[in-house]
Amino acid sequence: MPDLIIVRHGQSEYNLENRFTGSTDIELTPEGELEAKKAGALIKNYPLDEAFTSVLKRAIHTLNIILKEIDKTSLPVTKTPALNERSYGDLQGLDKTEMIKKFGEDQVLAWRRSYDIIPPHGESLKETYDRVVPYYEKAIIPKLRQDKNILIVAHGNSLRALMMFLENIGHAEISDINLATGSPRLYQFSSDMQLKNVGYLDQQ
């Protein structure tokens, strides 16, 4: 019965400053590094065969900390832009509170959480879904079918897109779902890839 664990990177510098990050390549804060260590402690009892991450350094750094924490620094790792955070376009680097003052809370919430509303010159969650899920189906499902246990360390929106697919979450429902930084979520499948169990490791 294969396991899949997903982890959103630890707190980034822009998370701390309440800025839109998106595809900007921002590093972790010291708190983000601590979150990654805590994630590793939670994952330690689960055997892993491979890991996947984006090409953005906050996700790579989180993964490296986790692998060090679980003594698996030699684990095969694939880095792919398919798992990158969505682009927030013109909003990247801007303060979220200031954008609420300028555009209104409803508009900013729609840009951040909706499925198909596109931020100015950015990328919708739907567009993110359309690159994340095909990659998952092509590159990761075959490994799960081989009974390999997989770790994915990526980003809030690329992982929300994957959650939609894995948990059959609807377009409206996804707007209420937020994946906390550094909180591992476990998916356990049967041998025929039916989802048997899902939940956060810090709540089990």
C-alpha positions as CSV (number, residue, x, y, z in Angstrom):
1,M,0.0,0.0,0.0
2,P,1.9,3.1,-1.2
3,D,2.1,6.4,0.7
4,L,2.3,9.9,-0.7
5,I,3.2,12.8,1.5
6,I,2.9,16.4,0.4
7,V,4.5,19.3,2.2
8,R,4.2,23.0,1.5
9,H,7.6,24.7,2.0
10,G,8.3,26.4,5.3
11,Q,7.6,30.1,5.9
12,S,9.3,32.3,3.2
13,E,10.6,35.8,3.6
14,Y,7.6,37.1,1.6
15,N,5.2,35.0,3.7
16,L,6.6,36.8,6.8
17,E,6.2,40.2,5.1
18,N,2.7,39.4,3.9
19,R,3.6,39.9,0.3
20,F,2.4,38.0,-2.8
21,T,5.2,35.6,-3.6
22,G,4.1,33.5,-6.5
23,S,6.9,32.4,-8.8
24,T,9.4,34.9,-7.2
25,D,12.4,32.8,-6.0
26,I,12.4,33.7,-2.3
27,E,14.3,32.0,0.5
28,L,13.0,30.6,3.8
29,T,13.0,32.5,7.0
30,P,14.6,31.0,10.2
31,E,11.0,30.1,11.2
32,G,10.6,28.4,7.8
33,E,13.7,26.3,8.5
34,L,12.3,25.3,11.9
35,E,9.0,24.3,10.2
36,A,10.9,22.1,7.8
37,K,12.7,20.4,10.7
38,K,9.4,19.8,12.4
39,A,8.0,18.3,9.2
40,G,11.0,16.0,9.0
41,A,10.4,14.8,12.5
42,L,6.8,14.0,11.6
43,I,7.8,12.2,8.4
44,K,10.7,10.2,10.0
45,N,8.7,7.1,10.7
46,Y,7.4,6.8,7.1
47,P,9.8,5.0,4.7
48,L,10.4,7.0,1.5
49,D,11.7,5.9,-1.9
50,E,11.8,9.1,-3.9
51,A,11.1,12.8,-3.6
52,F,9.9,15.5,-6.0
53,T,10.1,19.3,-5.7
54,S,9.9,22.5,-7.7
55,V,12.9,24.4,-9.0
56,L,12.3,27.3,-6.5
57,K,14.8,27.5,-3.7
58,R,12.3,27.8,-0.8
59,A,10.9,24.3,-1.7
60,I,14.3,22.8,-2.4
61,H,15.7,24.2,0.9
62,T,12.7,22.7,2.8
63,L,13.2,19.3,1.1
64,N,16.9,19.3,1.9
65,I,16.2,20.1,5.6
66,I,13.6,17.3,5.7
67,L,15.9,14.8,4.1
68,K,18.7,15.7,6.6
69,E,16.2,15.3,9.5
70,I,15.2,11.8,8.4
71,D,18.7,10.7,7.4
72,K,17.8,10.3,3.8
73,T,20.1,12.8,2.0
74,S,20.8,10.2,-0.7
75,L,17.2,9.8,-1.6
76,P,16.5,10.2,-5.4
77,V,15.1,13.8,-6.0
78,T,13.5,15.2,-9.1
79,K,13.2,18.9,-9.5
80,T,10.6,20.2,-11.9
81,P,9.0,23.5,-12.9
82,A,5.7,21.6,-13.2
83,L,5.5,21.9,-9.4
84,N,6.3,25.6,-9.2
85,E,4.1,28.0,-7.4
86,R,1.5,29.8,-9.6
87,S,2.5,33.2,-10.9
88,Y,0.7,36.2,-9.3
89,G,1.9,38.4,-12.2
90,D,1.8,42.1,-11.4
91,L,1.0,41.4,-7.7
92,Q,4.2,39.6,-7.0
93,G,6.3,41.4,-4.3
94,L,3.3,43.6,-3.3
95,D,1.9,43.9,0.2
96,K,-1.4,42.0,0.5
97,T,-2.9,44.5,3.0
98,E,-2.1,47.4,0.6
99,M,-3.7,45.5,-2.3
100,I,-6.9,45.0,-0.2
101,K,-7.0,48.7,0.5
102,K,-6.6,49.4,-3.3
103,F,-8.8,46.7,-4.8
104,G,-11.0,45.5,-2.0
105,E,-11.0,42.3,0.1
106,D,-13.3,40.4,-2.2
107,Q,-11.2,41.0,-5.3
108,V,-7.9,40.1,-3.5
109,L,-9.5,37.0,-2.1
110,A,-10.7,36.0,-5.6
111,W,-7.2,36.4,-7.0
112,R,-5.8,34.3,-4.1
113,R,-8.3,31.5,-3.6
114,S,-10.6,31.2,-6.6
115,Y,-10.2,28.4,-9.2
116,D,-10.3,30.3,-12.5
117,I,-9.9,34.0,-11.8
118,I,-6.5,35.2,-13.1
119,P,-4.5,37.8,-11.2
120,P,-3.3,40.7,-13.5
121,H,-0.8,39.1,-15.9
122,G,-0.6,36.0,-13.7
123,E,-1.8,32.4,-13.5
124,S,-5.1,31.0,-12.2
125,L,-5.4,28.0,-10.1
126,K,-7.0,26.2,-13.1
127,E,-3.9,26.9,-15.1
128,T,-1.7,25.6,-12.3
129,Y,-3.9,22.5,-12.1
130,D,-3.4,22.0,-15.8
131,R,0.3,21.6,-15.4
132,V,0.6,20.0,-12.0
133,V,-1.9,17.2,-12.5
134,P,-0.7,15.9,-15.9
135,Y,2.8,15.8,-14.4
136,Y,1.6,13.9,-11.4
137,E,-0.2,11.4,-13.7
138,K,2.8,10.9,-15.9
139,A,5.7,11.0,-13.5
140,I,4.4,10.1,-10.0
141,I,1.5,7.7,-10.3
142,P,3.6,5.1,-12.1
143,K,6.0,5.1,-9.1
144,L,3.1,4.7,-6.6
145,R,1.8,1.8,-8.7
146,Q,5.2,0.2,-8.2
147,D,4.5,0.5,-4.4
148,K,7.0,3.3,-4.0
149,N,6.5,5.8,-1.2
150,I,6.8,9.4,-2.5
151,L,7.4,12.8,-0.9
152,I,6.4,16.0,-2.7
153,V,7.6,19.3,-1.4
154,A,6.1,22.2,-3.3
155,H,3.9,25.3,-2.8
156,G,0.5,26.4,-1.5
157,N,-1.2,26.6,-4.9
158,S,0.5,23.8,-6.8
159,L,-0.3,21.5,-3.9
160,R,-3.9,22.8,-3.6
161,A,-4.3,21.9,-7.3
162,L,-3.0,18.4,-6.5
163,M,-5.4,18.2,-3.5
164,M,-8.3,18.9,-5.8
165,F,-7.4,15.9,-8.0
166,L,-6.5,13.5,-5.1
167,E,-9.5,14.4,-2.9
168,N,-12.1,15.2,-5.6
169,I,-12.5,18.8,-4.3
170,G,-14.8,21.0,-6.3
171,H,-14.0,24.4,-7.9
172,A,-16.0,26.3,-5.2
173,E,-14.9,24.2,-2.3
174,I,-11.2,24.7,-3.0
175,S,-11.5,28.5,-2.3
176,D,-11.9,27.6,1.4
177,I,-8.9,25.4,1.6
178,N,-5.4,26.6,2.7
179,L,-2.4,24.3,3.1
180,A,-0.3,25.5,6.1
181,T,3.5,25.9,5.6
182,G,5.5,22.9,6.8
183,S,2.5,20.7,7.7
184,P,2.9,17.2,6.0
185,R,-0.3,15.7,4.6
186,L,-0.4,11.9,4.1
187,Y,-2.3,10.0,1.4
188,Q,-2.4,6.2,1.7
189,F,-3.5,4.2,-1.3
190,S,-4.6,0.6,-1.9
191,S,-2.6,-1.6,-4.3
192,D,-5.1,-0.6,-7.1
193,M,-4.5,3.1,-6.3
194,Q,-7.8,3.7,-4.4
195,L,-7.4,6.4,-1.8
196,K,-7.8,4.7,1.6
197,N,-6.8,7.4,4.1
198,V,-5.8,11.1,4.1
199,G,-4.8,13.5,6.9
200,Y,-2.2,15.7,8.4
201,L,0.6,13.9,10.2
202,D,0.5,16.4,13.1
203,Q,-3.2,15.5,13.7
204,Q,-2.8,11.7,13.7
